[in-house]
Amino acid sequence: MSGEARLDWRARGGAPLRGELRVPGDKSVSHRAVMLASLADGVSRIEGFLEGQDARATEAIFRRLGVRIEAPAEGVRIVRGVGIDGLRAAPGALDCGNAGTAMRLLAGLLSGQAFESELCGDVSLSKRPMGRVIEPLARMGAHIHSAGGGLPPLRIHPSNELQAIEFTADIASAQVKSAILLAGLYAQGETVVHEPQPTRDYTERMLAAFGWPIEFAPGHARLRGGHRLHAADVAVPADFSSAAFFLVAASLVPGSDLVLRRVGMNPRRTGLLPVLRAMGADIAEENPGEQGGEPVADLRVRHAPLHGIEVPRAHVADMIDEFPVLFVAAALAEGSTRVQGAAELRVKESDRIAAMATGLRALGARVDETPDGAVIHGGALQGGSVDSLGDHRVAMAFAVAAQRVAGEVRIGDVANVATSFPGFEALAGEAGFGLAATPA
C-alpha cells in the first residue's frame, strides 16, 4: 500500500528445495468470495482467505459499504450479506491499494448502485489504465469519470438504470469480463460477453455457487439481471500464481523434490504447467479433488534440465501473471525462448516485459524485447542488483533467479510482495531459499 517503507531483499542460492508446502489462498477467489458474499442474502463463511493486502483492501471496502465482516481466525471470514440492493454509500474514497482486480471489478459492481462512489489506489495502481473497463460499462449506461487517459481515481455516479449489452472483447481479460458481468447483475436484459481467447472463469463459477443463474463456457458467458444471490460457504484453494514461484525454483535447483499441497487447478489459470513441461519440467499432479467449487491437486516438482521453446499463444491468457517467473526459467534454460501475444504485461503493476528484461540483463542475460513479448536467450546468470519497481511478482521472480546465481542478488523495492503473498520470505526459507530482508 502507499506510504510503506521501502524494503529490499538479499538473495543467493540456498539448499535444494524439499518438503511439503501450502502457499496462501487464491487471491482471485478471495476477492470474488468477499464481493459476492457481501451481496448475498444470509451469512457466508470463507476459509482459506488470502491475508494479503490486496484481498484485505477489498474486505475493507465492503465494510465501508455497510457489510459486517468478522475474522474469527486467520484465513477465515464470516460475511453477513446485505443482499443485492443492500450496499450503502461510504464517506470518502474507497482505497483499493495496489489491487487492480478490486478496482476493475468494483467499477462494474458499483455502476449499478443508487449512490456515488470513488475508487482510488496507491501510486502504482494510479498509473494503470482503466479505459477498457470504463468503455463497455458506459455502453451499459454507467457514468464513470476518470483522470486523464482513463487513469484512477474513478468517480462512479448513480445511473438511472443499466442496460444489458452483448460485448465482444478485442483483448482477452478476465477482469474486464468480470466487471461487465457484475454490472449485468443490475442491468435490464441479458448481458453477454464473448472473448477472443478464453480467460479465467472465477467470477462465473462463483456466481453459480452463490445461486445466480448463469451460462458459461470457454470464451463465452451470459446472465440476466433481476435475481438474488444466496449465502454460500467457500473454501479457497491455494493460489496457483503463488505456487508458480516454487514450481520454477524446484525445477531449476539441482536436487530439489518439493510438494505443493491443494493448489487451485482452474484450467484457465494453469497455462504455465504445459509450458514448463514443454521446456522439460518434471511436475506431477497428485490427489485431484475439488475445493470451493474449484479443481485442486497436489503438485510434486523435481529438478529437471530446462530448454527454450516458443511459448504457444494459446497458453498466454491462462498464464498472464506467471510470465515474470517464466522469464527466469527461460533465462536459465538451454537455448532461447520466444514469448509473443503478451502485450497485457505492459500494463500490469509495472511494465513486466521491461522490468524483467532490464533485471535479467543486469544479471548477465541477453533479452530482446518486442512490443508484445521478448526473446530470452538462456545461459548462466551472475550476481548483481535489480529493481522490482514495486511489483510483487517481479520481486519474487528475481528471488527465484537468485537460487541459481553465482553470487548475491540484491532485489530492490519488495514491500509490495505482501499484497499477494504474505509470509513469502519465511515459506521460501522453509523450502530452502537463501533470502533475507533488509531495509533499503
C-alpha positions in Angstrom: 0.0 0.0 0.0 1.1 3.6 -0.4 3.2 5.0 2.4 5.1 1.8 3.2 8.8 2.0 4.0 11.0 0.7 1.2 12.3 -2.8 1.7 15.0 -4.8 -0.2 16.0 -8.4 -0.3 19.4 -10.0 -0.4 19.2 -13.4 -2.1 21.6 -16.2 -3.0 21.5 -19.9 -3.7 20.5 -22.0 -0.7 19.8 -25.7 -0.4 17.8 -27.9 -2.7 14.1 -27.3 -2.3 12.5 -30.2 -0.4 9.5 -31.0 1.7 5.8 -30.0 1.6 4.4 -26.5 1.4 1.0 -24.9 1.4 1.0 -21.5 -0.3 -1.6 -18.8 0.6 -5.1 -18.8 -0.7 -6.0 -17.8 -4.2 -6.2 -14.0 -4.5 -8.7 -14.0 -7.3 -11.1 -16.3 -5.4 -10.6 -14.3 -2.2 -11.6 -11.1 -3.9 -14.7 -12.6 -5.5 -15.8 -14.5 -2.4 -15.9 -11.3 -0.3 -17.8 -9.4 -3.1 -20.5 -12.0 -3.7 -20.9 -13.0 -0.1 -21.5 -9.3 0.7 -24.2 -9.1 -1.9 -25.8 -12.4 -0.9 -28.8 -13.0 1.4 -27.6 -14.7 4.5 -24.3 -15.5 6.2 -21.4 -16.9 4.3 -18.2 -18.5 5.7 -14.9 -18.1 3.7 -12.0 -20.4 4.7 -8.5 -20.1 3.2 -9.0 -16.3 2.6 -5.7 -14.7 1.5 -4.4 -12.5 4.3 -2.6 -10.3 1.8 -3.0 -6.5 1.3 -5.0 -6.8 -1.9 -7.7 -9.1 -0.6 -7.8 -7.1 2.7 -8.3 -3.9 0.6 -11.5 -5.5 -0.9 -12.6 -6.6 2.5 -12.1 -3.1 4.0 -14.1 -1.6 1.1 -17.1 -3.8 1.7 -17.0 -3.0 5.4 -17.2 0.7 4.5 -20.1 -0.1 2.2 -22.1 -1.4 5.2 -21.3 -5.1 5.2 -20.5 -6.7 8.6 -17.4 -9.0 8.1 -15.9 -10.9 11.0 -12.4 -12.5 11.2 -12.6 -15.2 13.9 -9.3 -16.7 12.8 -6.5 -16.3 10.3 -7.8 -17.0 6.8 -11.4 -17.2 8.0 -14.1 -14.6 7.2 -17.8 -14.6 8.3 -19.7 -12.3 5.9 -23.2 -11.2 6.8 -24.5 -10.3 3.4 -26.8 -7.3 2.9 -28.4 -8.5 -0.3 -28.1 -7.4 -3.9 -29.6 -4.0 -3.2 -28.3 -3.5 0.4 -25.0 -1.7 0.0 -24.9 1.9 1.2 -22.7 4.9 0.3 -19.3 5.2 2.0 -18.0 8.6 3.2 -14.8 9.4 1.2 -12.9 7.4 -1.4 -12.7 3.6 -1.4 -9.0 2.7 -1.4 -8.1 -0.3 -3.5 -4.4 -0.1 -2.5 -2.5 -2.0 -5.2 -5.4 -4.2 -6.2 -6.2 -3.7 -9.9 -8.6 -6.7 -9.7 -10.6 -5.0 -7.0 -10.8 -1.6 -8.8 -11.9 -3.1 -12.1 -14.5 -5.5 -10.6 -15.8 -2.8 -8.3 -16.2 -0.4 -11.2 -18.8 -2.8 -12.6 -20.5 -3.7 -9.3 -20.7 -0.1 -8.1 -22.1 1.1 -11.5 -25.4 -0.4 -10.6 -25.7 1.3 -7.2 -28.0 4.2 -6.3 -25.2 6.2 -4.7 -22.0 7.8 -5.8 -18.6 6.2 -5.2 -14.9 7.0 -5.8 -12.3 4.3 -6.3 -8.6 5.2 -5.7 -5.4 3.3 -5.2 -1.7 3.6 -4.5 0.9 5.2 -6.7 1.3 2.0 -8.8 -2.4 1.5 -9.3 -3.0 5.1 -10.2 -0.8 4.6 -13.3 -2.8 1.6 -14.5 -5.3 2.2 -17.4 -9.0 1.6 -16.7 -10.4 2.6 -20.1 -11.0 -1.0 -21.2 -13.4 -1.3 -18.3 -14.9 2.1 -18.5 -15.9 1.9 -22.2 -18.2 -1.2 -22.0 -19.7 -0.1 -18.7 -20.5 3.3 -20.3 -22.3 1.4 -23.1 -24.4 -0.2 -20.4 -25.3 3.3 -19.1 -22.7 3.7 -16.3 -21.4 7.2 -15.5 -17.7 6.9 -14.7 -15.3 9.7 -14.7 -11.5 9.1 -14.6 -8.3 11.1 -14.6 -6.7 11.8 -17.9 -6.1 8.8 -20.1 -8.6 6.6 -18.2 -6.4 6.5 -15.1 -7.7 6.3 -11.5 -9.3 7.7 -9.4 -12.6 6.6 -10.8 -15.7 8.5 -9.8 -18.9 6.5 -10.3 -22.1 8.4 -10.4 -25.6 6.8 -10.0 -27.2 5.5 -13.1 -31.0 5.6 -13.7 -30.9 2.1 -15.0 -28.2 -0.1 -16.5 -29.0 -1.9 -19.8 -27.6 -5.2 -20.7 -25.2 -5.4 -23.7 -23.6 -8.1 -25.9 -19.9 -7.4 -25.8 -17.2 -8.8 -27.9 -13.8 -8.1 -26.4 -10.8 -7.2 -28.6 -8.3 -8.3 -25.9 -8.9 -11.3 -23.6 -9.2 -10.0 -20.0 -10.9 -11.8 -17.1 -11.1 -8.5 -15.2 -13.0 -6.7 -18.0 -15.3 -9.7 -18.4 -16.0 -9.8 -14.7 -16.7 -6.1 -14.5 -19.3 -6.4 -17.2 -20.9 -9.5 -15.6 -21.1 -7.8 -12.2 -22.7 -4.7 -13.8 -25.1 -7.2 -15.5 -26.5 -8.2 -12.1 -28.1 -4.8 -12.0 -28.9 -4.4 -15.7 -32.2 -4.9 -17.6 -32.0 -7.7 -20.0 -29.4 -10.3 -20.8 -25.7 -9.5 -20.6 -23.4 -11.5 -22.9 -19.6 -11.4 -23.1 -17.6 -13.0 -25.9 -13.8 -13.3 -25.7 -11.1 -13.8 -28.4 -9.5 -16.3 -26.1 -10.9 -18.0 -23.0 -9.9 -16.3 -19.7 -10.3 -17.3 -16.1 -13.8 -18.1 -15.2 -13.6 -17.5 -11.4 -16.5 -14.9 -11.5 -18.8 -17.2 -13.4 -18.1 -20.2 -11.2 -18.6 -18.2 -8.0 -21.8 -16.6 -9.3 -23.2 -20.1 -9.9 -22.0 -21.2 -6.4 -24.0 -18.3 -4.9 -27.1 -19.3 -6.9 -27.2 -16.7 -9.7 -28.4 -18.3 -13.0 -25.5 -18.0 -15.4 -24.5 -19.8 -18.6 -20.8 -20.0 -19.4 -18.3 -21.9 -21.4 -14.7 -21.1 -22.5 -14.8 -17.7 -24.2 -18.4 -17.0 -23.5 -20.7 -16.0 -20.6 -24.3 -14.8 -20.3 -26.6 -13.8 -17.5 -29.8 -11.8 -16.8 -30.3 -9.2 -14.1 -33.1 -9.4 -11.5 -32.1 -12.4 -9.5 -30.8 -12.8 -5.9 -27.5 -14.2 -4.5 -27.8 -16.8 -1.7 -25.2 -17.2 1.1 -22.6 -20.0 0.5 -19.5 -21.4 2.2 -16.3 -21.0 0.2 -13.1 -23.0 0.7 -10.4 -21.0 -1.1 -7.8 -23.2 -2.8 -4.0 -22.4 -2.7 -3.1 -19.8 -5.2 -1.5 -21.3 -8.4 0.3 -18.0 -9.1 2.0 -18.2 -5.7 2.8 -21.9 -6.3 4.4 -21.0 -9.6 7.5 -19.5 -8.0 8.2 -22.8 -6.2 7.4 -24.8 -9.3 10.1 -22.9 -11.3 12.6 -22.8 -8.4 12.4 -26.5 -7.8 12.7 -27.2 -11.5 15.9 -25.1 -11.6 17.8 -26.1 -8.4 19.6 -29.4 -8.6 18.4 -32.0 -6.0 15.0 -30.4 -5.5 11.9 -32.5 -4.7 9.0 -30.4 -3.5 5.3 -31.0 -3.0 2.8 -28.1 -3.1 -0.5 -29.0 -1.4 -4.1 -28.4 -2.6 -3.2 -25.9 -5.4 -6.1 -24.5 -7.4 -6.1 -26.1 -10.9 -8.6 -24.0 -12.7 -7.7 -24.7 -16.4 -8.0 -21.0 -17.2 -5.2 -20.3 -14.7 -2.7 -23.1 -15.2 -1.2 -22.3 -18.6 2.2 -22.3 -17.1 2.1 -26.0 -16.4 2.1 -27.2 -20.1 4.7 -24.5 -20.9 7.1 -25.7 -18.2 6.5 -29.3 -19.2 7.3 -28.5 -22.8 10.5 -27.0 -21.5 11.3 -30.3 -19.8 10.0 -29.7 -16.3 9.1 -32.7 -14.1 5.8 -31.8 -12.5 3.2 -34.4 -11.4 -0.4 -33.8 -10.4 -1.5 -36.0 -7.4 -4.6 -36.4 -5.3 -7.0 -34.4 -7.5 -10.2 -33.1 -5.9 -12.4 -30.0 -5.6 -12.4 -27.1 -3.1 -14.6 -24.1 -3.1 -16.1 -25.1 -6.5 -12.6 -25.2 -8.0 -10.5 -28.2 -9.0 -7.4 -28.7 -6.8 -4.4 -31.1 -6.7 -1.1 -31.6 -5.0 1.8 -30.7 -7.3 5.1 -32.6 -7.0 8.0 -30.9 -8.8 11.5 -32.3 -9.1 14.6 -30.8 -10.6 15.0 -31.3 -14.4 17.1 -29.6 -17.1 15.0 -27.0 -19.0 15.3 -26.0 -22.6 14.0 -23.0 -24.6 10.7 -23.1 -26.6 8.4 -20.9 -28.5 5.6 -20.3 -26.0 2.2 -21.2 -27.6 -0.1 -18.2 -27.9 -2.9 -20.4 -26.8 -1.5 -20.5 -23.3 -0.7 -16.8 -22.9 -4.1 -15.7 -21.4 -4.0 -18.6 -19.0 -0.6 -17.7 -17.6 -0.5 -13.9 -17.8 0.5 -13.5 -14.1 3.2 -16.2 -14.3 5.3 -14.6 -17.1 7.8 -12.9 -14.7 8.9 -16.3 -13.3 8.7 -17.9 -16.7 11.2 -15.3 -17.9 13.5 -16.5 -15.2 13.1 -20.2 -16.2 13.9 -19.2 -19.8 17.0 -17.2 -18.8 18.4 -20.3 -17.1 17.3 -22.8 -19.7 19.4 -24.1 -22.6 18.6 -22.3 -25.8 16.2 -19.4 -26.5 12.6 -18.9 -25.5 10.2 -16.7 -27.5 7.1 -15.0 -26.0 4.5 -13.4 -28.2 1.0 -12.1 -27.8 1.6 -10.9 -24.2 1.2 -7.1 -24.6 -1.1 -7.2 -21.5 2.2 -7.5 -19.5 3.0 -3.9 -20.4 0.1 -2.6 -18.2 0.4 -4.7 -15.0 1.7 -3.4 -11.7 4.8 -2.5 -13.8 5.6 -2.9 -17.4 6.6 -6.5 -16.7 8.3 -7.1 -20.0 10.6 -4.1 -19.5 11.1 -4.9 -15.8 12.1 -8.4 -16.3 14.3 -7.7 -19.4 16.1 -4.9 -17.5 16.7 -7.0 -14.4 17.8 -10.1 -16.3 20.3 -8.1 -18.3 21.7 -6.7 -15.0 22.3 -10.4 -14.1 24.1 -11.1 -17.4 21.3 -12.5 -19.5 20.6 -11.5 -23.1 16.9 -10.4 -23.7 15.5 -8.9 -26.8 12.2 -7.0 -26.1 9.4 -6.9 -28.6 6.1 -4.8 -28.2 4.2 -7.9 -27.1 6.8 -10.1 -25.6 10.5 -11.0 -25.7 13.2 -13.4 -26.8 15.1 -14.7 -23.8 18.5 -16.3 -24.5 19.3 -18.9 -21.9 22.5 -19.4 -20.0 24.2 -18.7 -16.7 23.4 -15.7 -14.5 25.6 -13.7 -12.3 25.1 -11.7 -9.1 24.0 -8.1 -9.2 21.3 -5.6 -8.3 17.8 -5.4 -9.8 14.8 -3.2 -9.2 11.4 -4.8 -8.8 9.7 -1.4 -9.4 7.4 -2.2 -6.5 5.9 -5.1 -8.5 5.4 -8.2 -6.2 5.6 -10.8 -9.0 8.8 -9.3 -10.4 10.4 -9.3 -6.9 9.5 -12.9 -6.3 10.7 -13.9 -9.8 14.2 -12.5 -9.1 14.2 -14.3 -5.7 13.8 -17.5 -7.7 16.6 -16.4 -10.2 19.0 -15.8 -7.3 18.8 -19.5 -6.3 20.8 -20.3 -9.4 23.1 -17.4 -9.5 26.9 -17.4 -8.7 26.9 -14.7 -6.0 24.4 -12.5 -4.4 21.4 -10.7 -5.9 20.0 -7.6 -4.3 16.4 -7.1 -5.2 15.1 -3.6 -4.6 11.6 -2.3 -3.6 9.9 -5.6 -2.4 7.4 -4.3 0.2 4.5 -4.9 -2.2 5.1 -8.7 -2.1 2.7 -8.6 0.9 -0.1 -7.6 -1.5 -0.4 -11.2 -2.8 2.0 -13.4 -0.8 2.2 -12.5 2.9 5.0 -14.6 4.5 6.8 -15.4 1.2 10.2 -14.9 2.8 9.5 -17.4 5.7 7.9 -20.0 3.4 10.7 -19.7 0.8 13.3 -20.1 3.6 11.5 -23.2 4.9 11.7 -24.6 1.4 15.4 -24.0 1.1 15.8 -20.5 -0.5 18.6 -18.2 0.5 16.6 -15.0 1.1 16.7 -12.2 3.7 15.0 -8.8 4.0 17.0 -5.7 4.6 15.9 -2.0 5.0 16.7 0.0 1.9 
